[in-house]
Amino acid sequence: MSAKVIIGAQWGDEGKAKIIDILSEEADVVIRSQGGNNAGHTVAVNDEVYKFHLVPSGVLYPGTECIVGNGVVIDPKGILEEIDHLHEKGISTDQLKISLRAHLVMPYHKTLDGIKEDYRGDGDIGTTKKGIGPCYMDKAERSGIRVCDYLNGELFASKIKENVAIKNAMIKHVYHQDVQFDAEAVIEEYKGYMARLKPYFADTTVLAYEAITSGKKVLFEGAQGTLLDIDLGTYPYVTSSHPITGGVCVGAGIGPTMIGECIGVMKGYVTRVGKGPFPTELFDETGDMIRNVGHEFGTTTGRPRRCGWFDAVIGKFAVRTSGLTSIALNKIDVLANIDKIKICVAYKKDGEMVKDFPASLEDLAKCEPVYEEMDGWGEIDHIRTYDALPETAKAYVKRVEELCGAKVTMVGVGPNRDQNIYVNA
């Protein structure tokens, strides 16, 4: 099988978009299988910056088929804005396909997302308030509205009316807010969106299966990261879907035997957004420097990211839970000019060594990082071959793969396509 999966192997924001963009050049099909427009991918091409939220970034390559799978939740207004923006830049979306089984983010989902966050007060999760969680809630509750429902006008309208009645009652009587939705207005608004999107609708499970079985090069584009997985991440500070390899199978409608390779993208350091324990977090000038040099601000929200040293406990966890066959290690250029660079090799909790990532956030909060210290390097963003990297940088890459248990096959020394170095075999 020729299918490859790219996932984030930390808390997201690992620079997956650049790796996806590079590998998309050789792909016939690029598939997104989970999440919504709460995720963001930034791709820099010849000083032009493209920001993706729902459309697979393979769209930058003419002729590459781009699929938004059944596991994605779609904000119709959001994806149309993205499509229009691509058209303004001369990028065709003729090869874009959207799953008939994908669920729709509705206006009341966004409102409830914000209300619930405010209601939680200091216990807020840090949601993007894009309505993603409430949409997945409806999906699990079996009251969601899918793309295919639009094709049956009466069913589409009745489902919206039913949901609006329930959500209005919830907003008024549970959260004591004055916001109320007009079902007819929502129906008309969404009919307009869906009419424009209709040419893109398809049974994408068939397209994915036929692409793989016919020998096409298929690339699955992951969003967010391993520690944001709703089952395996730092719950409850997680997303509402499965950003790990296993999520690809369900979210695209293909079997696990159809995946041949899984690449985990990591940064040479770690970042996260929002609340929750972060063992290697830096609160000093080094942390500020990494944030500013690495431009660690959210694509979707603009929020500053928390920054810390590379955590091999997390790396090993990602390799194990997603069956990573290789690692793409991004942004080691950001660490330039730091004399001594640290790698977390284990945690210490209550006087005992912890080598595996804990399930409990309470346990994780008690963990202190156990560091190894390595020599740093100077500016490397101009380097284009692995052999030309400083020996200290190569030693760092080698130590990452030893600790995580997977081969590092790509090293990133900058945001552009030509700043990705393939590691010598």
C-alpha angles and dihedrals in degrees: 000000000000101000119125127192125206116196137170109253099196132032094314127267091085094138096263092153093067093050091045090049092051094047092043089069088073096035127100093196132025118194132194112202111176147020128034139240089310084087123074134197122191120200123186115204120174091334090310113119121211122190118202128192106159108356112084110249090233085084087088088074113074112235096020110127112229120201130192102202134216093262093063121093111219130212100201093203091049096050092046090053088051092049091048091050091052091049090052088057092049096255116142121223095190090116095053118114127185123202118250087216097056117114123238126236107226130200092254090056090060093046093048090047091058095041092051092049091051090045091055091058111182089002093065117141098219097246120177088234090232092130095250099128095047090048091054088046090058089046091055091042088053094236097104127123117235132202091250091057089071090066088065102059097193093047091047092052095044093050092050091049092050093048094045091053092051095044093046090053091047093049092048104038104029103033096024094225126147097223112117130174129224107224094205091052091050091049093052093044093051094043087060093050095045094048088059092046096045095093088062097053118113144144092264094183087069092046092050094047095047092046093054097041092048091056099253119151105254124189123193112209114212124206128206116358149279096268090053092059110124092228104031104026133088093291129233090020092067141100124262098251142050114273092175126096093265090060090061092065095052096036095052099032099242133123124253093244089067093068114088103172136022121196119195115205117214134170122230084248133023132255135178137179125222132003133336139084117307111182099195098039115143121219097179140080091284091059091048091048093051091049094050099040092043093046089231100185123121120267091213103033106018088228117152112250125230110243134207146154121290111283114210092185087066091043093054090047091054093048090051100044097044100033091237113201093190145000130234105205110204137194101013085146088073089067093058117131095021107129097209122025121196131214122194107228099173143345130249118217125175089346095307130108116248116197100169125065110259123238094214120075088207089058092044090052089058093051120107119198120250107212139204115200123219135182116263133223141224131247112327105163090105094055118103105178132058093230090057093058116105113266089242091058091048090049089053092052090048092051092050092055092045093052097042097043100234135093118260104226101168133037124194120214098171144354100272129089093249091053093073114100124201111222117236112260 
